């Protein structure tokens, strides 16, 4: 393999048992990462993914399962300034940018990080600048999306709820590492969705925090979204704690809240939802992660149904 070509990826299998007693086993993800740097200051990156290919209920066709999660080129203008062109993960909060299964603590994403709140992918341009302040990193990313013209066929993909795709968007993300243990983030995003009936501009403001020390961890993300039409406004977020138990086992607890009017293509929710997650995670070695978790809550069935979930995933 050439020194400037890198291959990697991850795969995962999940099990879901809902409150009615119905269970589903799914080969959820097979993702391939391809990174190529033909020149010192140019890097191409792609993530090709197959989702929900096989389950105990159905076998999907290859064409239906295959999708491009990321496809972009980075131009390193300087050691601290990068220009990115293509399809990339929307830099809102922390979970969405590190969504790879072996690197997250639970099988199911928090509500505030799901596409119901904001589309997880952007198609356009992003400028990333880094500074060193008090010997710590400050990273600022500014991006513009024009999915309506750059990726107009994405909305027709069978898996893609039209509510999960930007029409146009503009945003900024700021992340500051206060010290080696604590990092703070801020996000702002203005966007329109692809859904024809949702033409108002949505404004989203988010805050996030990550603290890590000796295996202990606290992570939290909160966001407020508002639009001057039937979509209304809402606030959502979570706080999650991780405690090492020894022998590569970890206890994970999370509380989630969504309050407001959550009207989307497939969901019509108005009120307040509470979600609790209790999980046990085993990471015998870095690339492998086994998770067992139980989700429960109040007024949560539309957005984050209660039930038992487990998964096994590996990074390669």
Secondary structure, 3 states (H helix, E strand, C coil): CCCCEEEEEEEEEEEEEECCCCEEEEEEEEEEEEEEEEECCEEEEEEEEEEEEEECCCECCHHHHEEEEEEEEEEECCCCEEEEEEEEECCCCCHHHHCCHHHCCCCCCCHHHCCCCCCCEEEEEEEEEEEEECCEEEEEEEEEECHHHHCCCHHHCCCCCHHHCEEEEEEEEEEEECCCCEEEEEEEEEEEECCCCCCCCEEEEEEEEEEEECCEEEEEEEEEEECCCCCCEEEEEEEEEEEEEECCEEEEEEEEEEEEEEECCCCEEEEEEEEEEEEEEECCCCCEEEEEEEEEEECCCCCCCCEEEEEEEEEC
